[in-house]
Amino acid sequence: MRLQTIQIIAGLSAAVAFCLAFMATGILIVSTLFMALGLAAVAWLAWSLIRQVRSRSRNRVA
């Protein structure tokens, strides 16, 4: 069975589409990971600042 040019082009196009889909999925996973790390850093910063303000206010009252 001999493949026609359009079938070869369709096969190559499908391969490129699958590669792009996997790359996009990888980028989504990586960007989600960095977003989670950024949110964790902001949460830690907010927690440490709140703790610092609370400890200062307790020292002033006492």
C-alpha positions in Angstrom: 0.0 0.0 0.0 1.5 3.3 -1.1 0.8 6.4 1.0 -0.4 9.5 -0.7 1.1 12.9 -0.1 -1.9 14.2 1.7 -1.8 11.2 4.1 1.9 11.8 4.9 1.1 15.5 5.5 -1.8 14.6 7.7 0.3 12.2 9.7 3.1 14.7 10.2 0.5 17.4 11.2 -1.0 15.0 13.8 2.5 14.3 15.2 3.2 18.0 15.5 -0.2 18.6 17.1 0.5 15.9 19.7 3.9 17.3 20.4 2.5 20.8 20.9 -0.2 19.4 23.2 2.3 17.6 25.4 4.5 20.7 25.6 1.5 22.8 26.5 0.6 20.3 29.2 4.1 20.4 30.5 4.1 24.2 30.6 0.7 24.2 32.4 2.2 21.8 35.1 5.3 23.9 35.5 3.4 27.2 35.7 1.0 25.7 38.2 4.0 24.6 40.3 5.5 28.0 40.2 2.2 29.6 41.1 1.9 27.3 44.1 5.4 28.1 45.2 4.7 31.9 44.8 1.4 31.5 46.8 3.3 29.6 49.5 5.9 32.4 49.7 3.3 35.1 50.0 1.4 33.1 52.6 4.6 32.6 54.7 5.4 36.3 54.3 1.9 37.3 55.5 2.0 34.8 58.4 5.5 36.0 59.6 4.4 39.7 59.4 1.2 39.0 61.3 3.2 37.1 63.9 5.7 40.0 64.2 2.9 42.6 64.6 1.2 40.4 67.3 4.3 40.0 69.3 5.0 43.7 69.2 1.5 44.6 70.3 1.8 42.1 73.2 5.1 43.6 74.3 3.6 47.1 74.4 0.5 46.1 76.4 2.5 44.2 79.1 
